[in-house]
Amino acid sequence: MNKKNDFITAVRRNPLYDDDNLRRRANADVINFVWEYSRYDYKGIAEFIIKRVKDKPKEYYCSEMANHFSLLHSDNRINLRWDGGDDDDVTPYEVQNCPYLHRILPTCGEYSYREMDYVLTTGDNAIARMIRSRSAGFRKRRDLSIATHVGIVVEVDGRWWIAEMTADGSELSGINKYGVR
């Protein structure tokens, strides 16, 4: 189980992936992305704070990765930014509140996942508080319902995994890495 006490705040489903064939192709795209290894985009995070810093186009942070695949599979029609902007810079909070995505609720404390669902998580630590205050405002820095991280559910050999960007880069994590609160 997760030692950092991070937990799931929400699961969102992109209706773009209601098509079974597209969802299977997208699942394969995300798995290949993780296995080819992408570096974490520290400059992309810094861009939120210092506007003159520009992110690296071949590196990603968590929500940027989720938005990358939504834009890729929708031919640039579905941007997960809740303001509908053209920029691919997006925060986990924006993904959590994107009006296009469907909310998936847990049943008896468990989620029913499918490929390409977005798992939004948060924690009660200094980094999570900083991300919350940057994306949702200083008054919300302690609001544990606000997502500070995004992963994509993928299926590999009949098992569920979470494809995510961590400080170490792209990786697959076990589906139970994050607790349900």
Protein Blocks (a to p, Z undefined) as FASTA:
>chain_A
ZZklpacfbdcddfklmpmklmmmmmmmmmmmmmnopaddfklmmmmmmmmbccdfkbcc
fklmmmmmmmmmnoomaccbfnlpabfbdcfklmmmomkbccdddeehiacddehiacdd
ddddfklmmmmmmmnojklmmmmkbcfbdcddddeehiacdddddfkbpcdddfklpccZ
Z
